[in-house]
Amino acid sequence: MENKNGLKNFYILWSTQSLSQLGSTLTEFALTLWLYEKTGSALSTAALTICTYAPYVIMSIFAGAVTDKFDKKKTMLICDVLAALGTILVFYLYKSEQLTVWHLYLINALSGLMNTVQQPASEVAYTLIVPKEYYQKTSGYQSLSRSLISIGSPLIASALYGLAGLESVIAVDIATFVIAFTALAFFIKIPAISSVEHKEEKVLTMAAEGLRFLKENPLVLYVILFMSGVNLIASAFDAVLPALIIPNPRGGNNMLGIVTSCSGIAMIFGSLIVTHMPNPKDRVKVIYSTMFFSLGIENFLLALSRNPVVWCIGQIIGWILVPVMGANQNVIMRNSVPVELQGRVYACRNTLQFFTIPIGLFLGGLMVDKICEPVMEANRSNQILSTLFGTGKGSGAALMMFILGIAGVVWCLVFRNKLKQYHYSDN
C-alpha cells in the first residue's frame, strides 16, 4: 500500500500533463487545418511541423545540460508558461485578423524550443517521483496517454474547428494549460537534486558529460543507436504509406485514415499489455526482438497485399509491441543513468535517436517518386514484379515497402549481434 500511495504524485502529474498535451495537440492540428485553408499548400503545413521539430533535434543536447543545472519543477513551469504565451499570441493575432504564415512558423519554433527543454526535465521528474519497481508500469501509462492523444486529437480538433472555429480550440488548450500548471505548482512535490557542483559549470561542458556517459556505457549507447535506425525505417514507412494506399483502387483518403488509426489502436492495447506484464529476464532482448517482429512482418504484409484488411492487420502487428519496446528502453535508461545526469543524457538520447526521423521522411518520399515508381513503370510487363507489387501508381510504393522490410530485418539482425553480449535485468 505504501508504494501505491507513492504513485500519487505520478498520477496527478501524468494525468494533468497528458491533458495539457492533448490541448496543445488540438491547437497544432487546428492550425494545420487553418494554414491549409489559407495556403492550399502541403509544403506549408509540413514546414509548420518542421519548425516545431527542428529545435528538438538541434538543441536537445544543450537543453539537457540546462535542465540539469536548474530545479526541474521550476523549469517545467517556466516552459509551460512561455509555450502558453505563444498560444495566447496566436489567439490575439487571429482575432485581430493579423495572423500570417510566418507568425505560426516563429511561434511553433518557440513552442518546439520550450518542449526541448521541458521534455528532459519531465523525464527526470518522473524518475524522482516514481518508485523504482513501478518504472515499467508507469512507462506503460505514459505510452497509453500518447496513444489516446494520437487517436483522439484529430477527431476532437476537427469537430471543434468545424463547429466553433479556431478560437474554441485555443480556448480548450488554454484551459488544459491552467489545469496542468495549477496541479504542478500547488499539488505535486518533486524532490530536489543537489546540484551545487553544476552551478558554475558551463552548458557546453555539461552537454559533453552527457555524451561522455554514453561513450562509457555502451549498452545504453547501442540501444539508442539501434532505435535511431529503427526510427529511420519507421519514418520512411510513414512517408511511403500514403503513396501505397491512396492510389490503390481499394484505398483512398478514407482508407488511409482507417489504416493509420489502426496503429494508435494497437498502441493502446500494447500500453495495456506492458502495464500488466511481469518484468522480463532480459530487457535488451525484448527491445530488439519486438522490433524484429514489428519491422519484419508489417512492411512485408503491406508490400505484398492489396487488401485493406491485411493492411490493417499489418499496422496492428507493427505497432502493438512498440509500447513494450519503449517501456523496456525507459527502464534501462532510468536505472542506468544517475539521476543527476539524466537531463543531459536524455537530451543526448533525443538528438541521437530522433535525428533520423526527418531523414527517413525525406528518403522515403524520394525513393518512391524518383526510383521505385519509375522502376515499376519501366518493368510493368515483368510478371514477377507485377505479381508481387501490382501495377500502376502505388506499385512503386509497394516495392519500397518491401525494401524497408528487408532493411528492418537486416538492421535488427546486425544489432542483435551487437546487443546480445549485453543483458539487462532488474534483479
C-alpha positions in Angstrom: 0.0 0.0 0.0 2.9 2.4 0.7 4.2 2.0 -2.8 0.8 2.7 -4.3 0.5 5.8 -2.2 3.9 6.7 -3.5 2.4 6.9 -7.0 0.0 9.7 -6.1 2.3 12.4 -7.4 2.8 10.4 -10.6 -0.9 10.0 -11.3 -1.5 13.7 -10.8 1.4 14.8 -12.9 0.8 12.2 -15.6 -3.0 12.9 -15.9 -2.7 16.7 -15.9 0.3 16.9 -18.2 -1.4 14.4 -20.6 -4.5 16.7 -20.6 -2.3 19.7 -21.4 -0.6 17.7 -24.1 -4.0 16.9 -25.6 -4.8 20.6 -25.6 -1.5 21.5 -27.3 -2.0 18.8 -29.9 -5.6 20.1 -30.6 -4.2 23.5 -31.4 -1.4 22.1 -33.6 -3.9 20.2 -35.6 -6.4 23.1 -35.9 -3.6 25.4 -37.0 -2.7 22.9 -39.7 -6.3 23.0 -40.9 -6.3 26.8 -40.8 -3.0 27.0 -42.7 -4.0 24.6 -45.4 -7.3 26.6 -45.9 -5.2 29.8 -46.3 -2.4 28.5 -48.5 -3.6 25.3 -50.1 0.0 24.1 -49.8 1.1 20.8 -48.3 4.6 22.1 -48.2 3.5 25.0 -46.0 1.8 22.7 -43.5 4.8 20.3 -43.5 7.0 23.3 -42.7 4.9 24.0 -39.7 5.8 20.6 -38.3 9.5 21.1 -39.2 9.6 24.4 -37.3 8.3 22.6 -34.2 10.6 19.6 -34.6 13.9 21.3 -35.6 14.7 22.8 -32.2 14.1 19.5 -30.6 16.7 17.8 -32.7 19.3 20.6 -32.9 19.1 22.0 -29.3 18.4 18.9 -27.3 22.0 18.2 -26.1 22.3 21.8 -24.7 18.8 21.8 -23.3 19.5 18.7 -21.3 22.5 20.5 -19.7 20.3 23.5 -18.9 17.8 21.1 -17.3 20.4 19.5 -15.0 21.5 23.0 -13.8 18.1 24.1 -12.5 15.2 22.9 -10.5 13.0 20.5 -12.5 9.7 21.8 -11.3 10.5 25.4 -12.0 11.9 24.5 -15.4 8.7 22.8 -16.4 6.5 25.6 -15.1 8.5 28.3 -17.0 8.4 26.3 -20.2 4.7 25.8 -19.8 4.1 29.5 -19.3 6.2 30.5 -22.3 4.5 28.0 -24.5 1.1 29.2 -23.3 2.1 32.8 -24.1 2.8 31.7 -27.6 -0.7 30.2 -27.9 -2.3 33.3 -26.5 -0.3 35.4 -29.0 -1.8 33.2 -31.8 -5.2 33.8 -30.4 -4.7 37.6 -30.3 -3.3 37.7 -33.9 -6.1 35.5 -35.1 -8.9 37.6 -33.5 -7.3 40.8 -34.8 -7.0 39.3 -38.3 -3.2 39.8 -38.3 -2.2 36.1 -38.2 0.1 35.1 -41.0 2.1 32.0 -42.0 5.3 33.4 -40.7 3.8 34.1 -37.3 2.9 30.5 -37.0 6.4 29.3 -38.0 8.1 31.5 -35.4 5.6 30.7 -32.6 5.9 26.9 -33.4 9.7 27.2 -33.3 9.3 28.8 -29.8 7.0 26.0 -28.8 9.4 23.4 -30.0 12.2 25.0 -28.1 10.2 25.0 -24.9 9.4 21.4 -25.4 13.1 20.7 -26.0 13.9 22.0 -22.5 10.8 20.7 -20.8 11.0 17.1 -22.1 14.2 16.0 -20.3 13.1 17.9 -17.2 9.9 16.0 -17.1 11.7 12.7 -17.7 13.9 13.4 -14.6 10.8 14.5 -12.6 9.1 11.1 -13.3 12.2 9.3 -12.2 12.2 11.3 -8.9 8.6 10.7 -8.1 8.1 7.0 -9.2 9.3 4.1 -7.1 11.8 2.0 -9.0 9.6 -1.1 -9.0 6.9 0.9 -10.9 9.1 2.2 -13.8 7.7 -0.3 -16.3 4.1 0.2 -15.2 4.2 4.0 -15.3 6.0 3.9 -18.7 3.0 1.9 -20.0 0.7 4.6 -18.7 2.7 7.3 -20.5 2.5 5.3 -23.7 -1.2 4.8 -23.2 -1.9 8.5 -22.9 0.2 9.3 -26.0 -1.7 6.7 -28.0 -5.1 8.1 -26.9 -4.0 11.6 -27.8 -2.8 10.5 -31.2 -6.2 8.9 -32.0 -8.4 11.5 -30.3 -6.8 14.8 -31.1 -7.6 14.9 -34.9 -11.2 13.9 -34.3 -11.7 16.4 -31.4 -9.8 19.2 -33.2 -11.7 18.8 -36.4 -15.0 18.8 -34.7 -14.2 21.9 -32.6 -12.7 23.7 -35.5 -15.7 22.9 -37.8 -18.3 23.8 -35.2 -16.9 26.8 -33.4 -13.7 27.9 -35.2 -10.0 28.2 -34.2 -10.7 30.3 -31.1 -12.6 27.4 -29.5 -9.7 25.0 -29.9 -7.3 27.6 -28.5 -9.7 28.2 -25.5 -9.6 24.4 -24.7 -5.8 24.5 -25.0 -5.5 27.4 -22.5 -7.9 25.7 -20.1 -5.9 22.5 -20.1 -2.7 24.5 -19.5 -4.3 26.2 -16.5 -5.2 22.8 -15.0 -1.8 21.3 -15.6 0.0 24.4 -14.3 -2.1 24.6 -11.2 -1.6 20.9 -10.4 2.2 21.1 -10.9 2.6 24.3 -9.0 0.5 23.5 -6.0 -0.2 19.8 -5.7 2.9 18.0 -6.8 6.1 17.8 -4.9 9.2 16.9 -6.9 12.3 16.1 -4.7 15.2 18.4 -5.4 18.5 17.1 -6.6 21.7 18.5 -5.1 23.2 20.3 -8.0 25.7 22.7 -6.3 28.5 21.2 -8.3 26.7 22.2 -11.6 26.0 25.8 -10.7 29.3 27.1 -12.0 29.7 24.6 -14.9 29.2 25.8 -18.4 26.4 24.4 -20.5 28.9 23.1 -23.2 30.9 21.3 -20.5 27.7 19.7 -19.1 26.5 18.7 -22.6 29.8 17.0 -23.2 29.3 15.0 -20.0 26.1 13.5 -21.4 28.0 12.3 -24.5 30.8 11.0 -22.4 28.4 9.0 -20.3 27.0 7.3 -23.4 30.5 6.6 -24.6 31.4 5.0 -21.3 28.2 3.0 -21.2 28.0 1.0 -24.5 24.8 -0.8 -23.5 22.8 2.5 -23.3 24.5 3.9 -26.4 23.9 0.8 -28.5 20.2 0.7 -27.6 19.9 4.4 -28.6 21.8 3.8 -31.9 19.6 0.7 -32.6 16.5 2.8 -32.1 17.9 5.5 -34.3 18.0 3.1 -37.2 14.5 1.8 -36.3 13.2 5.4 -36.5 14.9 5.9 -39.9 13.0 2.9 -41.3 9.7 3.7 -39.5 9.7 7.3 -40.7 10.4 6.2 -44.2 7.5 3.9 -43.8 5.3 6.9 -42.8 6.3 8.7 -46.0 5.6 5.7 -48.2 2.2 4.6 -46.6 0.1 7.4 -48.3 1.7 6.6 -51.7 0.8 3.0 -51.2 -2.8 3.3 -50.1 -4.3 6.4 -51.7 -3.8 5.4 -55.4 -5.0 1.9 -54.8 -8.5 1.1 -56.2 -9.4 -0.2 -52.8 -7.7 2.6 -50.9 -8.2 6.3 -51.0 -8.1 9.1 -48.3 -10.7 7.5 -46.0 -8.9 4.1 -46.1 -5.6 5.8 -45.3 -7.3 7.3 -42.2 -8.6 3.9 -41.2 -5.3 2.1 -41.7 -3.4 4.9 -39.9 -5.8 4.8 -36.9 -5.0 1.1 -36.5 -1.5 2.0 -35.3 -3.0 4.1 -32.5 -5.4 1.4 -31.5 -2.6 -1.2 -31.5 -0.5 1.0 -29.2 -3.4 1.4 -26.8 -3.5 -2.4 -26.4 0.3 -2.6 -26.3 0.3 0.0 -23.5 -2.2 -2.1 -21.5 -0.1 -5.2 -22.0 3.1 -3.5 -20.7 1.4 -2.1 -17.6 0.4 -5.7 -16.5 3.2 -7.9 -17.9 5.9 -9.2 -15.5 9.4 -7.8 -15.6 11.3 -9.6 -18.4 14.5 -11.5 -17.6 16.4 -9.6 -20.3 15.1 -6.2 -21.3 17.7 -5.8 -24.1 16.5 -9.0 -25.8 12.9 -7.7 -25.6 13.9 -4.4 -27.3 15.5 -6.0 -30.4 13.0 -8.9 -30.6 9.9 -6.7 -30.6 11.4 -4.5 -33.3 12.4 -7.6 -35.4 8.8 -8.8 -35.1 7.3 -5.4 -36.0 9.6 -4.3 -38.8 9.9 -7.8 -40.3 6.2 -8.6 -40.6 4.4 -5.3 -41.1 6.4 -4.0 -44.1 6.1 -7.3 -46.0 2.4 -7.6 -45.4 1.7 -4.1 -46.8 4.1 -4.6 -49.6 2.7 -7.8 -50.9 -1.0 -7.3 -50.3 -3.7 -5.1 -52.0 -6.3 -6.0 -49.3 -7.3 -3.3 -46.8 -8.0 -5.9 -44.1 -4.4 -7.1 -44.4 -3.1 -3.5 -44.3 -4.9 -3.0 -41.0 -3.6 -6.3 -39.6 -0.1 -5.3 -40.7 -0.5 -2.0 -38.8 -1.7 -3.7 -35.7 1.2 -6.2 -35.8 3.7 -3.4 -36.5 2.6 -1.2 -33.6 1.3 -3.3 -30.8 4.7 -4.1 -29.4 6.1 -0.6 -29.7 5.0 0.4 -26.1 6.6 -2.8 -24.8 9.9 -1.8 -26.5 9.6 1.8 -25.3 8.9 0.8 -21.7 11.9 -1.5 -21.6 14.2 1.2 -23.0 12.8 3.6 -20.5 13.5 1.3 -17.6 17.1 0.7 -18.8 17.6 4.4 -19.1 16.2 5.3 -15.7 18.1 2.6 -13.9 21.4 3.0 -15.7 21.7 6.8 -15.7 22.4 8.6 -12.4 19.5 10.9 -11.7 21.8 14.0 -11.6 22.9 13.2 -15.1 19.6 12.2 -16.6 18.7 15.6 -18.1 21.7 15.8 -20.3 21.8 12.1 -21.1 18.1 12.0 -22.1 18.7 15.1 -24.2 21.7 13.4 -26.0 19.4 10.4 -26.5 16.8 12.7 -28.1 19.3 14.1 -30.6 20.9 10.7 -31.5 17.7 8.7 -31.6 15.4 11.1 -33.3 17.6 13.0 -35.8 16.9 10.2 -38.3 13.2 10.8 -38.5 13.3 13.8 -40.9 15.9 12.0 -42.9 13.7 8.9 -43.2 10.7 11.0 -44.2 12.8 12.7 -47.0 14.4 9.4 -48.2 11.1 7.5 -48.2 9.4 10.1 -50.4 12.4 10.5 -52.6 12.8 6.7 -53.2 9.2 6.3 -54.1 9.0 9.2 -56.5 12.4 9.1 -58.1 13.4 5.4 -58.1 10.7 2.8 -57.2 7.7 4.2 -59.2 9.9 4.7 -62.3 11.3 1.2 -62.0 7.9 -0.4 -61.7 6.6 1.7 -64.6 9.6 0.7 -66.8 9.1 -3.0 -65.9 5.3 -3.3 -65.8 5.4 -6.2 -68.2 7.6 -8.1 -65.7 5.4 -10.9 -64.4 7.3 -11.4 -61.2 7.3 -7.7 -60.2 3.7 -7.2 -61.1 2.6 -10.3 -59.2 4.4 -9.2 -56.1 3.8 -5.5 -56.1 0.9 -4.8 -58.5 0.8 -2.4 -61.4 0.2 1.2 -61.9 0.7 4.1 -59.5 1.3 2.7 -56.0 3.3 -0.3 -57.1 6.5 1.6 -56.6 5.4 2.3 -53.0 4.8 -1.4 -52.5 8.3 -2.1 -53.8 9.7 0.5 -51.4 7.8 -1.2 -48.5 9.4 -4.5 -49.5 12.8 -2.8 -49.4 12.1 -1.3 -46.0 11.1 -4.8 -44.7 14.5 -6.2 -45.8 16.2 -3.2 -44.3 14.4 -3.7 -41.0 15.3 -7.4 -40.8 18.9 -6.7 -41.6 19.2 -3.9 -39.1 17.7 -6.0 -36.3 20.0 -8.9 -37.1 23.1 -6.7 -37.2 22.3 -5.1 -33.9 21.3 -8.3 -32.4 24.9 -9.4 -32.7 26.0 -6.2 -31.1 23.4 -6.3 -28.3 23.3 -10.0 -27.4 26.6 -9.6 -25.4 24.7 -7.3 -23.1 22.0 -8.5 -20.8 19.9 -6.2 -18.6 17.7 -7.5 -15.7 16.1 -5.6 -12.8 17.5 -8.2 -10.4 
